[in-house]
């Protein structure tokens, strides 16, 4: 599974310095060290630029420096929702889930319309073992954007997590998509859950969200294969 940091917002190019623009171009080419050097030549008091430096470090898996710059961005602009989310992602990477949740909740308070923030909060709850709160946060993310869990982005950071955690996350996503009538996507997540060791047959056969999915030939075949590998 992954936690996501928020990419910098698209700004008016005319309002960006040449150094910031250069940094954006270098970052887009994954030349993160060069991008950082360019950003440092831009405004040192811009929360947006400082956040971009944090994102560049985050892409290089330098969590310590990424956090330092996210914190600095928040000092410059305490209402910077994306920086709060990104700070949460650094704690998530270190499995400090309570700290991550605190930051994600702050980001949501500042911007309650971001599906990404709810998705991250849900993942942090799941990895902490709180599947009830995790599922609720996922439902809120899905309500804002059904594509939030599918959207691939350069802003993905792989997380090490147990297969048990991943199995439950994917099972909840399967139920979420099945309830919305998106059976193909639901089956995709269900396959992932089963492949990661989800084996609660009672839930598979009784959870109400899967009711319509259970009637499909694909579900029947999938369960049959699991019984007779």
C-alpha positions as CSV (number, residue, x, y, z in Angstrom):
1,X,0.0,0.0,0.0
2,X,1.1,3.6,-0.3
3,X,0.7,6.9,1.4
4,X,0.5,10.0,-0.7
5,X,2.1,13.4,-0.3
6,X,0.3,16.2,-2.1
7,X,2.0,17.6,-5.1
8,X,2.5,21.4,-5.2
9,X,-0.6,23.2,-6.5
10,X,-0.5,24.6,-10.0
11,X,0.3,28.2,-9.7
12,X,0.1,31.2,-12.1
13,X,3.4,30.9,-14.0
14,X,3.6,34.7,-14.2
15,X,3.8,34.8,-10.4
16,X,6.6,32.3,-10.2
17,X,10.3,33.3,-10.2
18,X,12.6,32.0,-12.9
19,X,14.3,29.9,-10.2
20,X,11.1,28.3,-9.1
21,X,10.1,27.5,-12.6
22,X,13.5,26.0,-13.2
23,X,13.0,23.9,-10.1
24,X,9.6,22.7,-11.3
25,X,11.0,21.6,-14.6
26,X,13.9,19.8,-13.0
27,X,11.6,18.1,-10.5
28,X,9.3,17.0,-13.4
29,X,12.4,15.3,-14.9
30,X,13.2,13.6,-11.6
31,X,16.4,15.6,-11.1
32,X,15.5,16.3,-7.6
33,X,18.9,17.5,-6.3
34,X,19.1,20.1,-9.1
35,X,15.5,21.1,-8.4
36,X,16.3,21.7,-4.8
37,X,19.3,23.9,-5.7
38,X,17.0,25.9,-8.0
39,X,14.3,26.3,-5.4
40,X,16.8,27.6,-2.9
41,X,17.5,30.4,-5.2
42,X,13.9,31.4,-5.2
43,X,12.1,33.2,-2.4
44,X,13.2,31.8,1.0
45,X,10.0,33.1,2.7
46,X,7.6,31.3,0.3
47,X,5.8,28.5,2.0
48,X,5.0,27.0,-1.5
49,X,8.7,27.0,-2.5
50,X,9.7,25.5,0.9
51,X,7.1,22.8,0.5
52,X,8.4,22.0,-3.0
53,X,11.9,21.4,-1.5
54,X,10.3,19.0,1.0
55,X,8.5,17.2,-1.8
56,X,11.8,16.8,-3.7
57,X,13.5,15.3,-0.7
58,X,10.4,13.1,-0.2
59,X,10.8,11.8,-3.7
60,X,14.3,10.8,-2.8
61,X,13.1,9.0,0.4
62,X,14.9,11.5,2.6
63,X,12.2,11.6,5.2
64,X,14.2,13.7,7.7
65,X,14.9,16.6,5.4
66,X,11.4,16.4,3.8
67,X,9.9,16.8,7.3
68,X,12.2,19.7,8.1
69,X,11.0,21.6,5.1
70,X,7.3,20.7,5.5
71,X,7.6,22.0,9.1
72,X,9.2,25.2,7.9
73,X,6.4,25.7,5.3
74,X,3.8,25.3,8.0
75,X,5.7,27.9,10.1
76,X,5.4,30.3,7.2
77,X,1.8,29.4,6.5
78,X,0.0,27.5,9.3
79,X,-3.1,27.2,7.0
80,X,-1.2,25.3,4.3
81,X,-3.2,22.1,4.1
82,X,-0.9,20.3,1.6
83,X,2.1,20.9,3.9
84,X,0.2,19.4,6.8
85,X,-0.7,16.4,4.7
86,X,2.9,16.0,3.6
87,X,4.2,16.2,7.1
88,X,1.7,13.4,8.0
89,X,3.2,11.3,5.2
90,X,6.6,11.5,6.8
91,X,5.3,10.2,10.1
92,X,3.4,7.5,8.2
93,X,6.6,6.4,6.6
94,X,8.1,5.9,10.0
95,X,5.0,4.0,11.2
96,X,4.2,6.8,13.7
97,X,0.5,6.5,12.8
98,X,-0.9,8.7,15.6
99,X,1.3,11.6,14.6
100,X,0.3,11.0,11.0
101,X,-3.4,11.0,11.8
102,X,-3.0,14.3,13.7
103,X,-1.5,15.9,10.6
104,X,-4.0,14.4,8.2
105,X,-6.9,15.6,10.4
106,X,-5.4,19.1,10.5
107,X,-5.1,19.0,6.7
108,X,-8.7,17.9,6.4
109,X,-9.8,20.7,8.8
110,X,-8.1,23.2,6.5
111,X,-9.4,21.6,3.3
112,X,-12.3,19.2,3.8
113,X,-12.8,18.7,0.1
114,X,-9.6,16.8,-0.6
115,X,-10.1,13.0,-1.2
116,X,-6.3,12.5,-0.9
117,X,-6.3,13.7,2.7
118,X,-9.1,11.3,3.7
119,X,-7.5,8.4,1.9
120,X,-4.2,9.0,3.8
121,X,-6.1,9.2,7.1
122,X,-7.9,6.0,6.3
123,X,-4.6,4.2,5.5
124,X,-3.1,5.4,8.8
125,X,-6.0,4.1,10.7
126,X,-5.8,0.7,9.0
127,X,-2.1,0.3,9.6
128,X,-2.8,1.2,13.3
129,X,-5.3,-1.6,13.4
130,X,-8.5,0.6,13.5
131,X,-10.4,-0.8,10.5
132,X,-13.6,0.9,11.5
133,X,-12.2,4.4,11.3
134,X,-10.2,3.5,8.3
135,X,-13.2,2.3,6.4
136,X,-15.1,5.5,7.3
137,X,-12.3,7.7,6.1
138,X,-12.1,5.7,2.8
139,X,-15.8,6.1,2.3
140,X,-15.4,9.9,2.7
141,X,-12.5,9.9,0.2
142,X,-14.6,7.8,-2.3
143,X,-17.6,10.1,-1.9
144,X,-15.4,13.0,-2.9
145,X,-13.6,11.2,-5.8
146,X,-14.3,7.6,-6.8
147,X,-10.9,7.6,-8.6
148,X,-8.8,8.6,-5.7
149,X,-7.6,5.0,-5.0
150,X,-6.8,4.4,-8.6
151,X,-5.1,7.5,-9.6
152,X,-1.4,6.8,-10.1
153,X,0.8,9.8,-9.4
154,X,4.4,10.8,-9.1
155,X,3.4,11.6,-5.5
156,X,3.4,8.0,-4.3
157,X,5.7,6.7,-1.7
158,X,5.8,3.0,-1.1
159,X,5.3,1.9,2.5
160,X,6.4,-1.2,4.1
161,X,3.5,-2.8,5.8
162,X,2.3,-6.2,6.8
163,X,0.4,-8.3,4.2
164,X,-2.4,-8.5,6.8
165,X,-2.8,-4.8,6.7
166,X,-2.7,-4.7,3.0
167,X,-5.2,-7.5,2.7
168,X,-7.7,-5.7,4.9
169,X,-7.2,-2.4,3.1
170,X,-7.8,-4.0,-0.3
171,X,-10.8,-5.9,1.0
172,X,-12.4,-2.7,2.2
173,X,-11.7,-1.1,-1.1
174,X,-13.3,-4.1,-2.8
175,X,-16.5,-3.5,-0.7
176,X,-16.4,0.2,-1.4
177,X,-16.4,-0.3,-5.1
178,X,-18.9,-3.2,-5.1
179,X,-21.4,-1.0,-3.1
180,X,-21.0,1.6,-5.8
181,X,-21.7,-1.0,-8.5
182,X,-18.2,-0.8,-9.9
183,X,-17.8,-4.6,-10.0
184,X,-14.7,-4.9,-12.2
185,X,-12.7,-2.6,-9.9
186,X,-14.2,-4.4,-6.8
187,X,-13.0,-7.7,-8.2
188,X,-9.6,-6.3,-8.8
189,X,-9.2,-5.3,-5.2
190,X,-10.7,-8.5,-4.0
191,X,-8.1,-10.5,-5.9
192,X,-5.4,-8.4,-4.3
193,X,-6.9,-9.0,-0.8
194,X,-7.1,-12.8,-1.4
195,X,-3.6,-12.8,-2.8
196,X,-2.4,-11.1,0.3
197,X,-4.0,-13.7,2.6
198,X,-7.5,-12.4,3.3
199,X,-9.4,-15.6,4.2
200,X,-12.4,-14.6,6.2
201,X,-15.0,-16.7,4.3
202,X,-17.8,-15.6,6.5
203,X,-17.3,-12.0,5.5
204,X,-16.9,-12.8,1.9
205,X,-20.3,-14.6,1.9
206,X,-22.2,-12.3,4.2
207,X,-21.0,-8.7,4.0
208,X,-23.9,-6.8,2.5
209,X,-21.6,-4.6,0.3
210,X,-20.7,-7.7,-1.7
211,X,-24.3,-8.9,-2.2
212,X,-24.5,-8.0,-5.9
213,X,-20.9,-9.0,-6.6
214,X,-21.5,-12.5,-5.2
215,X,-24.0,-13.1,-8.0
216,X,-21.4,-12.5,-10.7
217,X,-19.7,-15.5,-12.5
218,X,-16.3,-13.8,-11.8
219,X,-16.9,-13.8,-8.0
220,X,-18.0,-17.4,-8.1
221,X,-15.0,-18.5,-10.1
222,X,-12.6,-16.5,-7.9
223,X,-13.9,-18.1,-4.7
224,X,-13.8,-21.6,-6.4
225,X,-10.2,-21.1,-7.3
226,X,-9.4,-20.1,-3.7
227,X,-11.0,-23.2,-2.4
228,X,-9.3,-25.4,-5.0
229,X,-5.9,-23.7,-5.8
